[in-house]
Amino acid sequence: MSHVPETVKQYVCVDCQTMHAGTPIHHDGGDHTFEPPAACGACEGSEFVELGGWIHHHD
């Protein structure tokens, strides 16, 4: 069985629209999920939208 590469979730900062890679959170059993950063590295904003939902996001 070949390994299928996993896609990292990406998040967009609502304040400045900078994209961030999600932080992997490891769970028991080897599974993991991704979470947005606590703060934007560019503007220090704290609200993020997953990239797939960005086009539907409205302020």
PyMOL commands that set and color helices and strands:
alter all, ss='L'
color gray80, all
select helices_A, chain A and resi 28-30+51-56
alter helices_A, ss='H'
color red, helices_A
select strands_A, chain A and resi 10-13+19-21+23-26+32-35+48-50
alter strands_A, ss='S'
color yellow, strands_A
deselect
rebuild
show_as cartoon
